[in-house]
């Protein structure tokens, strides 16, 4: 039937081969779930080269409905509301980012008496998106969240009305659609136990034929067992007891920070809960000059009010009350707007690199120069470890993005350069250069330090009741 290229928002675009049977199945599923009829009036907000346009065009025409194309870039999102009303649009499709931007222009003044169905997807949909829908659209309107892609769509659907109550940070991917089965596989291709996280794998006769002129990639993600065809989506999910699928983001977005597995969508959701933050994208970046795998989280933000941008210190304090320390980004970059692909998705590849942005000027720190030789040495050590300069003697190590692994590097370099053995906990107890310098100078003159004899301090034995539960244990 056609070749359409994926958006390429997270990697190299791929040409997806589809046939007529897929288009008919797609239209049937969207028609049935959306109760599409000849009386509907569809918006078409995308180029025909986007997978969503196939759905819009054929769902409208094969049902005898009207189709209204619009170049949003020409009129601007602030005019989209008026256009929807003037053309009495009943069914609107949008990627999540475009919907979020559109609703932000309404200021609670949405009035769309004819609009009965809004279909969104293609990206993570947050609880805040659902709340925006409930605040701005009529009781007769439904928000349908779709999980799908260019290779197969829809995979799951989750309807939201005014009465829907969501408790999680993200909207579930939802429940099954006709002709499509979903499995969760581990790295070896086996189904994970109930309640466990696995890669979302779709089984359907309508799965794409493959990628144009990419046989190796096609073989990796399109699998057949002789009877069925499967597509490995690259997305992570977990099934609830009632069969509802939770979409946990791309495998690419699940990263390890200091040995902890982190879902960047969880961090993004926490940032979006802050009143000053309009949009948030969190990515893992290898620290400049750091070893492979030595990653830190960097948050890219857009403000609700350009005159009210929280400082990195304020953002870390706000997140510190909600997230464990390893999930708090090391750096925050405010942008006027997030870069988008031609289809309106967030273009993660176009985000500015943090190496040239993260600095003490961005952190808005008061830099006080070192006064002694010890302080000068410590400033050099901190700059080398944290990859930030200049650093002042009153700046807090952890507010600069330091963590326990950084502290271990500092302790090792102090030993090599100053010949003083410092316990790791001392970095936590004296987190500024001035305090740490005072400590080093005091122990350097003591007999224990000069002779190399260090007193052994007995540690009280902890009972089982005294040992705190880990985050994983708390969730069991």
C-alpha positions as a Markdown table, in Angstrom:
| # | Residue | x | y | z |
|---|---|---|---|---|
| 1 | Unk | 0.0 | 0.0 | 0.0 |
| 2 | Unk | 2.7 | 2.5 | 1.0 |
| 3 | Unk | 6.0 | 3.2 | 2.7 |
| 4 | Unk | 6.0 | 5.7 | 5.5 |
| 5 | Unk | 9.0 | 6.8 | 7.6 |
| 6 | Unk | 8.9 | 6.9 | 11.4 |
| 7 | Unk | 9.3 | 10.3 | 13.0 |
| 8 | Unk | 12.9 | 9.7 | 14.0 |
| 9 | Unk | 12.4 | 11.7 | 17.3 |
| 10 | Unk | 14.7 | 9.3 | 19.1 |
| 11 | Unk | 16.9 | 7.9 | 16.4 |
| 12 | Unk | 17.3 | 7.3 | 12.6 |
| 13 | Unk | 13.9 | 7.3 | 10.7 |
| 14 | Unk | 12.9 | 3.9 | 9.2 |
| 15 | Unk | 10.8 | 3.4 | 6.1 |
| 16 | Unk | 7.8 | 1.2 | 7.2 |
| 17 | Unk | 6.2 | -1.1 | 4.6 |
| 18 | Unk | 2.5 | -1.5 | 5.0 |
| 19 | Unk | -0.3 | -3.2 | 2.9 |
| 20 | Unk | -4.0 | -2.5 | 2.3 |
| 21 | Unk | -5.1 | -5.0 | 4.8 |
| 22 | Unk | -3.4 | -3.0 | 7.6 |
| 23 | Unk | -5.2 | 0.2 | 6.5 |
| 24 | Unk | -8.6 | -1.5 | 6.6 |
| 25 | Unk | -7.9 | -3.0 | 10.0 |
| 26 | Unk | -6.7 | 0.3 | 11.3 |
| 27 | Unk | -9.9 | 2.0 | 10.1 |
| 28 | Unk | -12.1 | -0.7 | 11.5 |
| 29 | Unk | -10.6 | -0.5 | 15.0 |
| 30 | Unk | -10.7 | 3.3 | 15.2 |
| 31 | Unk | -14.2 | 3.4 | 13.7 |
| 32 | Unk | -15.6 | 0.9 | 16.2 |
| 33 | Unk | -13.9 | 2.5 | 19.3 |
| 34 | Unk | -14.7 | 6.0 | 18.2 |
| 35 | Unk | -18.2 | 5.3 | 16.8 |
| 36 | Unk | -17.3 | 7.1 | 13.6 |
| 37 | Unk | -20.2 | 7.8 | 11.2 |
| 38 | Unk | -20.9 | 9.7 | 8.0 |
| 39 | Unk | -22.0 | 12.7 | 10.1 |
| 40 | Unk | -18.5 | 13.3 | 11.6 |
| 41 | Unk | -16.2 | 16.1 | 10.6 |
| 42 | Unk | -12.5 | 15.3 | 10.9 |
| 43 | Unk | -9.5 | 17.6 | 11.3 |
| 44 | Unk | -6.4 | 16.7 | 9.4 |
| 45 | Unk | -3.5 | 18.5 | 11.2 |
| 46 | Unk | -0.6 | 16.5 | 9.7 |
| 47 | Unk | 1.3 | 16.0 | 6.4 |
| 48 | Unk | 0.2 | 12.9 | 4.5 |
| 49 | Unk | 3.8 | 11.6 | 5.1 |
| 50 | Unk | 2.9 | 11.0 | 8.8 |
| 51 | Unk | 1.4 | 7.7 | 10.0 |
| 52 | Unk | -1.4 | 9.5 | 11.8 |
| 53 | Unk | -2.6 | 11.1 | 8.5 |
| 54 | Unk | -3.3 | 7.6 | 7.1 |
| 55 | Unk | -5.7 | 7.0 | 10.0 |
| 56 | Unk | -7.3 | 10.5 | 9.7 |
| 57 | Unk | -7.8 | 10.4 | 5.9 |
| 58 | Unk | -9.1 | 6.8 | 5.6 |
| 59 | Unk | -11.2 | 6.8 | 8.8 |
| 60 | Unk | -13.0 | 9.9 | 7.4 |
| 61 | Unk | -13.4 | 8.9 | 3.7 |
| 62 | Unk | -14.2 | 5.2 | 4.2 |
| 63 | Unk | -17.0 | 6.2 | 6.6 |
| 64 | Unk | -18.3 | 9.0 | 4.3 |
| 65 | Unk | -17.3 | 11.7 | 6.8 |
| 66 | Unk | -16.0 | 15.1 | 6.0 |
| 67 | Unk | -12.2 | 15.8 | 6.2 |
| 68 | Unk | -10.8 | 19.3 | 6.8 |
| 69 | Unk | -7.0 | 19.7 | 6.3 |
| 70 | Unk | -5.3 | 22.5 | 8.2 |
| 71 | Unk | -1.7 | 23.7 | 8.2 |
| 72 | Unk | -1.4 | 24.6 | 11.9 |
| 73 | Unk | 2.0 | 26.3 | 11.4 |
| 74 | Unk | 0.3 | 28.9 | 9.1 |
| 75 | Unk | -2.5 | 30.0 | 11.4 |
| 76 | Unk | -0.8 | 29.2 | 14.8 |
| 77 | Unk | -2.1 | 27.2 | 17.7 |
| 78 | Unk | -3.8 | 30.2 | 19.2 |
| 79 | Unk | -6.2 | 30.2 | 16.2 |
| 80 | Unk | -6.8 | 26.4 | 16.2 |
| 81 | Unk | -9.7 | 26.7 | 18.7 |
| 82 | Unk | -11.6 | 29.2 | 16.6 |
| 83 | Unk | -11.0 | 27.0 | 13.5 |
| 84 | Unk | -12.4 | 23.9 | 15.3 |
| 85 | Unk | -15.5 | 25.9 | 16.2 |
| 86 | Unk | -16.0 | 27.5 | 12.8 |
| 87 | Unk | -15.8 | 24.2 | 11.0 |
| 88 | Unk | -17.8 | 22.3 | 13.6 |
| 89 | Unk | -15.1 | 19.6 | 13.9 |
| 90 | Unk | -16.4 | 16.5 | 15.8 |
| 91 | Unk | -13.3 | 14.4 | 15.7 |
| 92 | Unk | -9.7 | 15.7 | 16.3 |
| 93 | Unk | -6.5 | 13.7 | 16.3 |
| 94 | Unk | -3.2 | 15.1 | 17.8 |
| 95 | Unk | 0.1 | 14.0 | 19.2 |
| 96 | Unk | 0.3 | 14.6 | 22.9 |
| 97 | Unk | 2.7 | 17.5 | 22.6 |
| 98 | Unk | 0.6 | 19.4 | 20.1 |
| 99 | Unk | -2.5 | 18.8 | 22.3 |
| 100 | Unk | -0.7 | 20.1 | 25.3 |
| 101 | Unk | 0.4 | 23.3 | 23.5 |
| 102 | Unk | -3.0 | 23.8 | 22.1 |
| 103 | Unk | -4.8 | 23.5 | 25.4 |
| 104 | Unk | -2.4 | 25.9 | 27.0 |
| 105 | Unk | -3.7 | 28.6 | 24.6 |
| 106 | Unk | -7.3 | 28.2 | 25.9 |
| 107 | Unk | -6.8 | 29.6 | 29.4 |
| 108 | Unk | -9.8 | 27.6 | 30.6 |
| 109 | Unk | -12.0 | 29.2 | 27.9 |
| 110 | Unk | -12.6 | 26.2 | 25.7 |
| 111 | Unk | -16.0 | 26.0 | 24.1 |
| 112 | Unk | -16.4 | 23.3 | 21.6 |
| 113 | Unk | -20.0 | 22.1 | 21.5 |
| 114 | Unk | -19.6 | 19.9 | 18.4 |
| 115 | Unk | -16.3 | 18.3 | 19.4 |
| 116 | Unk | -17.1 | 14.8 | 20.8 |
| 117 | Unk | -13.8 | 12.9 | 20.4 |
| 118 | Unk | -10.1 | 13.8 | 20.8 |
| 119 | Unk | -7.6 | 11.1 | 19.9 |
| 120 | Unk | -4.1 | 11.5 | 21.2 |
| 121 | Unk | -1.0 | 9.4 | 21.5 |
| 122 | Unk | 2.4 | 8.8 | 19.8 |
| 123 | Unk | 4.1 | 10.0 | 23.1 |
| 124 | Unk | 3.7 | 9.6 | 26.8 |
| 125 | Unk | 0.5 | 11.1 | 28.0 |
| 126 | Unk | 0.6 | 12.5 | 31.6 |
| 127 | Unk | -2.1 | 12.8 | 34.2 |
| 128 | Unk | -1.8 | 16.6 | 33.8 |
| 129 | Unk | -2.8 | 16.2 | 30.1 |
| 130 | Unk | -6.0 | 14.4 | 31.1 |
| 131 | Unk | -6.7 | 17.1 | 33.7 |
| 132 | Unk | -6.3 | 19.8 | 31.0 |
| 133 | Unk | -8.8 | 17.9 | 28.9 |
| 134 | Unk | -11.3 | 17.7 | 31.8 |
| 135 | Unk | -11.0 | 21.4 | 32.5 |
| 136 | Unk | -11.4 | 22.6 | 28.9 |
| 137 | Unk | -13.9 | 20.4 | 27.1 |
| 138 | Unk | -17.5 | 19.5 | 27.4 |
| 139 | Unk | -19.1 | 16.6 | 29.2 |
| 140 | Unk | -20.0 | 15.0 | 25.9 |
| 141 | Unk | -16.4 | 14.9 | 24.7 |
| 142 | Unk | -14.1 | 11.8 | 25.2 |
| 143 | Unk | -10.3 | 11.8 | 25.2 |
| 144 | Unk | -9.1 | 8.6 | 23.7 |
| 145 | Unk | -5.4 | 7.8 | 24.5 |
| 146 | Unk | -3.9 | 5.4 | 22.0 |
| 147 | Unk | -0.8 | 3.3 | 22.1 |
| 148 | Unk | 0.5 | 2.5 | 18.6 |
| 149 | Unk | 3.1 | 3.4 | 16.0 |
| 150 | Unk | 3.8 | 3.4 | 12.3 |
| 151 | Unk | 4.4 | -0.3 | 12.4 |
| 152 | Unk | 1.0 | -1.2 | 14.0 |
| 153 | Unk | -1.8 | 0.9 | 15.4 |
| 154 | Unk | -3.8 | 0.9 | 17.6 |
| 155 | Unk | -2.2 | -1.5 | 20.1 |
| 156 | Unk | -4.1 | -0.4 | 23.2 |
| 157 | Unk | -6.7 | 2.3 | 23.9 |
| 158 | Unk | -7.8 | 4.1 | 27.1 |
| 159 | Unk | -10.9 | 6.4 | 27.1 |
| 160 | Unk | -11.0 | 9.4 | 29.5 |
| 161 | Unk | -14.2 | 11.3 | 30.3 |
| 162 | Unk | -15.0 | 14.1 | 32.9 |
| 163 | Unk | -15.6 | 11.4 | 35.5 |
| 164 | Unk | -12.3 | 9.5 | 35.0 |
| 165 | Unk | -10.0 | 9.6 | 38.0 |
| 166 | Unk | -6.3 | 8.9 | 37.5 |
| 167 | Unk | -3.9 | 8.1 | 40.3 |
| 168 | Unk | -0.7 | 7.5 | 38.5 |
| 169 | Unk | 1.7 | 10.0 | 37.0 |
| 170 | Unk | 1.0 | 8.8 | 33.4 |
| 171 | Unk | -2.1 | 7.7 | 31.7 |
| 172 | Unk | -2.4 | 3.9 | 31.1 |
| 173 | Unk | -2.0 | 2.6 | 27.6 |
| 174 | Unk | -5.3 | 0.8 | 28.2 |
| 175 | Unk | -7.1 | -2.2 | 27.0 |
| 176 | Unk | -6.9 | -4.5 | 24.0 |
| 177 | Unk | -8.3 | -3.9 | 20.5 |
| 178 | Unk | -9.6 | -6.5 | 18.1 |
| 179 | Unk | -7.1 | -8.5 | 16.2 |
| 180 | Unk | -4.1 | -7.5 | 18.3 |
| 181 | Unk | -2.5 | -9.4 | 21.2 |
| 182 | Unk | 0.1 | -7.9 | 23.6 |
| 183 | Unk | 2.8 | -9.8 | 25.4 |
| 184 | Unk | 5.6 | -8.7 | 27.7 |
| 185 | Unk | 9.0 | -10.3 | 27.0 |
| 186 | Unk | 12.3 | -10.3 | 28.8 |
| 187 | Unk | 15.6 | -10.0 | 27.1 |
| 188 | Unk | 15.6 | -13.7 | 26.2 |
| 189 | Unk | 12.2 | -13.5 | 24.5 |
| 190 | Unk | 10.3 | -15.2 | 27.3 |
| 191 | Unk | 7.1 | -13.9 | 28.9 |
| 192 | Unk | 7.7 | -12.1 | 32.2 |
| 193 | Unk | 5.8 | -13.2 | 35.3 |
| 194 | Unk | 2.5 | -11.4 | 36.1 |
| 195 | Unk | 3.0 | -7.9 | 37.3 |
| 196 | Unk | 6.6 | -7.7 | 36.1 |
| 197 | Unk | 8.0 | -5.2 | 33.6 |
| 198 | Unk | 8.9 | -6.4 | 30.1 |
| 199 | Unk | 9.2 | -5.2 | 26.5 |
| 200 | Unk | 5.8 | -4.7 | 24.8 |
| 201 | Unk | 5.5 | -7.2 | 21.9 |
| 202 | Unk | 2.5 | -7.1 | 19.6 |
| 203 | Unk | 1.1 | -10.2 | 17.8 |
| 204 | Unk | -1.2 | -9.4 | 14.8 |
| 205 | Unk | -1.8 | -10.3 | 11.2 |
| 206 | Unk | -1.6 | -6.5 | 10.5 |
| 207 | Unk | 2.0 | -6.0 | 11.7 |
| 208 | Unk | 4.0 | -4.1 | 9.2 |
| 209 | Unk | 5.9 | -6.1 | 6.5 |
| 210 | Unk | 9.2 | -4.7 | 7.6 |
| 211 | Unk | 11.6 | -1.7 | 7.1 |
| 212 | Unk | 12.5 | -0.6 | 3.6 |
| 213 | Unk | 16.1 | -1.7 | 2.7 |
| 214 | Unk | 17.0 | -2.5 | 6.3 |
| 215 | Unk | 16.9 | -6.3 | 6.4 |
| 216 | Unk | 19.0 | -6.7 | 9.6 |
| 217 | Unk | 16.8 | -4.3 | 11.5 |
| 218 | Unk | 13.7 | -6.0 | 10.1 |
| 219 | Unk | 14.9 | -9.3 | 11.3 |
| 220 | Unk | 15.6 | -8.0 | 14.8 |
| 221 | Unk | 12.1 | -6.6 | 15.5 |
| 222 | Unk | 9.7 | -8.5 | 13.2 |
| 223 | Unk | 9.5 | -12.1 | 14.3 |
| 224 | Unk | 7.5 | -15.0 | 13.0 |
| 225 | Unk | 7.0 | -18.5 | 14.6 |
| 226 | Unk | 5.6 | -19.9 | 11.4 |
| 227 | Unk | 2.0 | -19.2 | 12.4 |
| 228 | Unk | 2.0 | -15.7 | 13.9 |
| 229 | Unk | 3.9 | -12.5 | 13.3 |
| 230 | Unk | 5.3 | -10.4 | 16.2 |
| 231 | Unk | 6.6 | -6.9 | 16.5 |
| 232 | Unk | 9.0 | -5.9 | 19.3 |
| 233 | Unk | 8.1 | -2.3 | 20.0 |
| 234 | Unk | 11.1 | -1.3 | 22.1 |
| 235 | Unk | 8.6 | 0.0 | 24.7 |
| 236 | Unk | 8.4 | -1.2 | 28.3 |
| 237 | Unk | 5.1 | -2.1 | 30.0 |
| 238 | Unk | 3.4 | -3.8 | 32.9 |
| 239 | Unk | 0.0 | -5.5 | 32.9 |
| 240 | Unk | -2.4 | -4.8 | 35.8 |
| 241 | Unk | -4.6 | -7.6 | 37.2 |
| 242 | Unk | -7.6 | -6.4 | 35.1 |
| 243 | Unk | -5.6 | -6.5 | 31.8 |
| 244 | Unk | -4.9 | -2.8 | 31.6 |
| 245 | Unk | -1.4 | -2.1 | 30.2 |
| 246 | Unk | 0.8 | 0.5 | 31.8 |
| 247 | Unk | 3.2 | 2.0 | 29.2 |
| 248 | Unk | 6.5 | 2.8 | 31.0 |
| 249 | Unk | 8.3 | 4.5 | 28.1 |
| 250 | Unk | 11.0 | 3.5 | 25.6 |
| 251 | Unk | 13.6 | 1.0 | 26.6 |
| 252 | Unk | 16.0 | 3.8 | 25.5 |
| 253 | Unk | 14.5 | 6.1 | 28.2 |
| 254 | Unk | 15.1 | 3.6 | 31.0 |
| 255 | Unk | 18.6 | 4.3 | 32.3 |
| 256 | Unk | 20.8 | 3.4 | 35.2 |
| 257 | Unk | 22.0 | 6.2 | 37.5 |
| 258 | Unk | 24.6 | 5.1 | 40.1 |
| 259 | Unk | 23.4 | 1.6 | 39.8 |
| 260 | Unk | 19.7 | 2.4 | 40.2 |
| 261 | Unk | 17.2 | 1.8 | 37.3 |
| 262 | Unk | 15.4 | 5.1 | 36.5 |
| 263 | Unk | 12.3 | 5.8 | 34.3 |
| 264 | Unk | 12.8 | 9.3 | 33.0 |
| 265 | Unk | 9.1 | 9.6 | 32.5 |
| 266 | Unk | 8.7 | 9.4 | 36.3 |
| 267 | Unk | 11.1 | 12.4 | 36.7 |
| 268 | Unk | 9.3 | 14.3 | 34.0 |
| 269 | Unk | 5.9 | 13.7 | 35.7 |
| 270 | Unk | 7.3 | 15.1 | 39.0 |
| 271 | Unk | 8.6 | 18.2 | 37.2 |
| 272 | Unk | 5.3 | 18.8 | 35.5 |
| 273 | Unk | 3.7 | 18.8 | 38.9 |
| 274 | Unk | 5.6 | 22.1 | 39.7 |
| 275 | Unk | 3.5 | 25.2 | 39.0 |
| 276 | Unk | 6.4 | 27.0 | 37.3 |
| 277 | Unk | 7.0 | 24.2 | 34.7 |
| 278 | Unk | 5.1 | 24.0 | 31.5 |
| 279 | Unk | 7.0 | 21.2 | 29.7 |
| 280 | Unk | 9.7 | 18.8 | 30.8 |
| 281 | Unk | 12.0 | 16.3 | 29.1 |
| 282 | Unk | 14.6 | 14.4 | 31.0 |
| 283 | Unk | 17.5 | 12.6 | 29.3 |
| 284 | Unk | 20.6 | 10.8 | 30.6 |
| 285 | Unk | 23.9 | 12.2 | 29.5 |
| 286 | Unk | 27.4 | 10.8 | 29.9 |
| 287 | Unk | 29.3 | 13.3 | 32.0 |
| 288 | Unk | 31.8 | 15.3 | 30.1 |
| 289 | Unk | 35.1 | 13.5 | 30.4 |
| 290 | Unk | 33.5 | 10.8 | 32.4 |
| 291 | Unk | 33.7 | 7.1 | 31.9 |
| 292 | Unk | 31.3 | 5.2 | 29.6 |
| 293 | Unk | 28.2 | 4.5 | 31.7 |
| 294 | Unk | 29.0 | 7.4 | 34.1 |
| 295 | Unk | 25.7 | 9.1 | 33.5 |
| 296 | Unk | 23.7 | 12.0 | 35.0 |
| 297 | Unk | 20.1 | 13.2 | 34.4 |
| 298 | Unk | 19.6 | 16.5 | 32.7 |
| 299 | Unk | 16.2 | 18.1 | 32.6 |
| 300 | Unk | 15.1 | 20.4 | 29.8 |
| 301 | Unk | 12.2 | 22.7 | 30.8 |
| 302 | Unk | 9.9 | 25.4 | 29.5 |
| 303 | Unk | 8.4 | 27.9 | 31.9 |
| 304 | Unk | 4.7 | 28.8 | 32.4 |
| 305 | Unk | 5.9 | 32.3 | 32.9 |
| 306 | Unk | 9.2 | 33.4 | 31.4 |
| 307 | Unk | 9.7 | 35.8 | 34.3 |
| 308 | Unk | 9.4 | 33.1 | 36.9 |
| 309 | Unk | 12.1 | 30.5 | 36.3 |
| 310 | Unk | 13.1 | 28.4 | 39.3 |
| 311 | Unk | 16.8 | 28.1 | 40.0 |
| 312 | Unk | 18.5 | 24.8 | 39.9 |
| 313 | Unk | 18.7 | 24.9 | 43.7 |
| 314 | Unk | 15.0 | 25.5 | 44.0 |
| 315 | Unk | 14.2 | 22.8 | 41.5 |
| 316 | Unk | 16.4 | 20.3 | 43.4 |
| 317 | Unk | 14.8 | 21.2 | 46.7 |
| 318 | Unk | 11.3 | 20.7 | 45.2 |
| 319 | Unk | 12.1 | 17.4 | 43.7 |
| 320 | Unk | 14.1 | 16.2 | 46.7 |
| 321 | Unk | 10.8 | 16.0 | 48.6 |
| 322 | Unk | 9.3 | 13.7 | 46.1 |
| 323 | Unk | 12.1 | 11.6 | 44.6 |
| 324 | Unk | 15.1 | 9.7 | 45.8 |
| 325 | Unk | 18.4 | 11.6 | 45.3 |
| 326 | Unk | 19.5 | 9.5 | 42.3 |
| 327 | Unk | 16.3 | 10.5 | 40.4 |
| 328 | Unk | 16.9 | 14.3 | 40.9 |
| 329 | Unk | 18.6 | 15.7 | 37.7 |
| 330 | Unk | 22.1 | 17.0 | 38.1 |
| 331 | Unk | 21.4 | 19.9 | 35.7 |
| 332 | Unk | 18.4 | 21.9 | 34.5 |
| 333 | Unk | 18.2 | 23.8 | 31.2 |
| 334 | Unk | 15.5 | 26.3 | 30.6 |
| 335 | Unk | 14.4 | 26.7 | 27.0 |
| 336 | Unk | 11.9 | 29.1 | 25.4 |
| 337 | Unk | 10.4 | 26.0 | 23.7 |
| 338 | Unk | 11.2 | 22.4 | 23.2 |
| 339 | Unk | 12.4 | 21.4 | 19.7 |
| 340 | Unk | 9.7 | 19.5 | 17.7 |
| 341 | Unk | 9.8 | 17.2 | 14.7 |
| 342 | Unk | 7.7 | 18.0 | 11.7 |
| 343 | Unk | 4.9 | 15.9 | 13.1 |
| 344 | Unk | 4.8 | 17.8 | 16.4 |
| 345 | Unk | 6.6 | 15.3 | 18.6 |
| 346 | Unk | 9.4 | 16.4 | 20.9 |
| 347 | Unk | 12.7 | 16.0 | 19.1 |
| 348 | Unk | 15.1 | 14.7 | 21.7 |
| 349 | Unk | 18.0 | 14.6 | 19.2 |
| 350 | Unk | 17.8 | 18.3 | 18.8 |
| 351 | Unk | 18.1 | 19.2 | 22.5 |
| 352 | Unk | 21.2 | 21.3 | 23.2 |
| 353 | Unk | 24.1 | 19.4 | 24.7 |
| 354 | Unk | 24.5 | 20.2 | 28.4 |
| 355 | Unk | 28.4 | 20.3 | 28.4 |
| 356 | Unk | 28.4 | 23.9 | 27.2 |
| 357 | Unk | 25.4 | 25.0 | 29.4 |
| 358 | Unk | 25.8 | 23.4 | 32.8 |
| 359 | Unk | 28.0 | 25.8 | 34.8 |
| 360 | Unk | 27.9 | 27.7 | 38.1 |
| 361 | Unk | 26.4 | 30.7 | 36.2 |
| 362 | Unk | 23.4 | 28.5 | 35.3 |
| 363 | Unk | 23.2 | 27.4 | 38.9 |
| 364 | Unk | 23.3 | 31.0 | 40.0 |
| 365 | Unk | 25.9 | 30.5 | 42.7 |
| 366 | Unk | 27.9 | 33.0 | 44.6 |
| 367 | Unk | 31.6 | 32.1 | 43.9 |
| 368 | Unk | 34.1 | 32.9 | 46.6 |
| 369 | Unk | 37.7 | 32.4 | 45.7 |
| 370 | Unk | 40.0 | 30.1 | 47.8 |
| 371 | Unk | 42.1 | 31.7 | 50.5 |
| 372 | Unk | 44.6 | 28.9 | 51.3 |
| 373 | Unk | 46.6 | 26.3 | 49.5 |
| 374 | Unk | 44.3 | 23.5 | 50.8 |
| 375 | Unk | 41.3 | 25.3 | 49.5 |
| 376 | Unk | 42.9 | 25.8 | 46.1 |
| 377 | Unk | 43.6 | 22.1 | 45.9 |
| 378 | Unk | 40.1 | 21.2 | 46.9 |
| 379 | Unk | 38.7 | 23.6 | 44.3 |
| 380 | Unk | 40.7 | 21.9 | 41.6 |
| 381 | Unk | 39.6 | 18.4 | 42.8 |
| 382 | Unk | 35.9 | 19.4 | 42.9 |
| 383 | Unk | 36.1 | 21.0 | 39.4 |
| 384 | Unk | 37.8 | 17.9 | 38.0 |
| 385 | Unk | 35.2 | 15.5 | 39.5 |
| 386 | Unk | 32.1 | 17.6 | 38.9 |
| 387 | Unk | 33.2 | 19.0 | 35.6 |
| 388 | Unk | 32.1 | 22.5 | 36.7 |
| 389 | Unk | 34.0 | 25.7 | 37.1 |
| 390 | Unk | 34.5 | 28.1 | 38.7 |
| 391 | Unk | 33.6 | 26.7 | 42.1 |
| 392 | Unk | 33.5 | 28.8 | 45.3 |
| 393 | Unk | 34.5 | 27.7 | 48.8 |
| 394 | Unk | 31.0 | 28.1 | 50.1 |
| 395 | Unk | 29.2 | 26.2 | 47.4 |
| 396 | Unk | 27.5 | 23.0 | 48.5 |
| 397 | Unk | 29.0 | 19.8 | 46.9 |
| 398 | Unk | 25.6 | 18.2 | 46.5 |
| 399 | Unk | 23.9 | 21.3 | 45.1 |
| 400 | Unk | 26.5 | 21.3 | 42.4 |
| 401 | Unk | 25.3 | 17.9 | 41.3 |
| 402 | Unk | 27.6 | 15.8 | 43.5 |
| 403 | Unk | 26.6 | 12.4 | 44.7 |
| 404 | Unk | 28.1 | 9.4 | 46.6 |
| 405 | Unk | 30.2 | 8.2 | 43.7 |
| 406 | Unk | 31.6 | 11.7 | 43.1 |
| 407 | Unk | 32.4 | 11.9 | 46.8 |
| 408 | Unk | 34.4 | 8.6 | 46.5 |
| 409 | Unk | 36.4 | 10.2 | 43.7 |
| 410 | Unk | 37.0 | 13.3 | 45.9 |
| 411 | Unk | 38.2 | 11.2 | 48.8 |
| 412 | Unk | 40.6 | 9.3 | 46.5 |
| 413 | Unk | 42.1 | 12.5 | 45.1 |
| 414 | Unk | 42.5 | 14.0 | 48.5 |
| 415 | Unk | 44.5 | 10.9 | 49.6 |
| 416 | Unk | 46.7 | 11.1 | 46.5 |
| 417 | Unk | 47.4 | 14.8 | 46.6 |
| 418 | Unk | 47.3 | 15.7 | 50.2 |
| 419 | Unk | 48.2 | 12.4 | 51.8 |
| 420 | Unk | 45.3 | 12.5 | 54.1 |
| 421 | Unk | 42.8 | 9.7 | 54.5 |
| 422 | Unk | 39.3 | 11.0 | 54.7 |
| 423 | Unk | 36.2 | 8.9 | 55.5 |
| 424 | Unk | 33.5 | 9.1 | 52.9 |
| 425 | Unk | 30.9 | 10.3 | 55.3 |
| 426 | Unk | 33.0 | 13.4 | 55.9 |
| 427 | Unk | 32.1 | 14.8 | 52.5 |
| 428 | Unk | 28.4 | 14.6 | 53.6 |
| 429 | Unk | 29.2 | 16.2 | 57.0 |
| 430 | Unk | 31.3 | 19.0 | 55.6 |
| 431 | Unk | 29.9 | 19.6 | 52.1 |
| 432 | Unk | 31.6 | 22.9 | 51.3 |
| 433 | Unk | 35.3 | 23.5 | 50.6 |
| 434 | Unk | 35.7 | 25.9 | 53.5 |
| 435 | Unk | 34.3 | 23.3 | 56.0 |
| 436 | Unk | 36.2 | 20.4 | 54.4 |
| 437 | Unk | 39.4 | 22.5 | 54.4 |
| 438 | Unk | 39.0 | 23.2 | 58.1 |
| 439 | Unk | 38.5 | 19.5 | 58.8 |
| 440 | Unk | 41.6 | 18.6 | 56.7 |
| 441 | Unk | 43.8 | 21.1 | 58.4 |
| 442 | Unk | 42.7 | 20.0 | 61.9 |
| 443 | Unk | 43.3 | 16.3 | 61.3 |
| 444 | Unk | 46.6 | 17.1 | 59.5 |
| 445 | Unk | 48.1 | 18.5 | 62.8 |
| 446 | Unk | 46.8 | 15.6 | 64.9 |
| 447 | Unk | 49.0 | 12.8 | 66.0 |
| 448 | Unk | 46.7 | 10.2 | 64.5 |
| 449 | Unk | 47.0 | 11.7 | 61.1 |
| 450 | Unk | 50.7 | 12.4 | 61.2 |
| 451 | Unk | 51.6 | 8.8 | 62.3 |
| 452 | Unk | 49.1 | 7.2 | 60.1 |
| 453 | Unk | 47.3 | 5.5 | 63.0 |
| 454 | Unk | 43.6 | 5.9 | 62.8 |
| 455 | Unk | 41.4 | 5.0 | 65.8 |
| 456 | Unk | 38.9 | 2.3 | 65.2 |
| 457 | Unk | 35.4 | 3.4 | 66.3 |
| 458 | Unk | 33.0 | 0.5 | 67.1 |
| 459 | Unk | 29.7 | 0.7 | 65.2 |
| 460 | Unk | 26.5 | -0.2 | 67.0 |
| 461 | Unk | 25.0 | -3.4 | 65.7 |
| 462 | Unk | 21.7 | -2.6 | 63.9 |
| 463 | Unk | 18.7 | -4.8 | 64.7 |
| 464 | Unk | 16.4 | -5.9 | 61.9 |
| 465 | Unk | 13.8 | -3.3 | 62.9 |
| 466 | Unk | 16.4 | -0.6 | 62.6 |
| 467 | Unk | 17.3 | -1.3 | 59.0 |
| 468 | Unk | 15.2 | 0.9 | 56.6 |
| 469 | Unk | 13.4 | -0.7 | 53.7 |
| 470 | Unk | 14.7 | 0.0 | 50.2 |
| 471 | Unk | 12.4 | 1.8 | 47.7 |
| 472 | Unk | 11.9 | -1.6 | 45.9 |
| 473 | Unk | 10.9 | -3.3 | 49.2 |
| 474 | Unk | 8.6 | -0.4 | 50.1 |
| 475 | Unk | 6.7 | -1.0 | 46.8 |
| 476 | Unk | 6.1 | -4.8 | 47.5 |
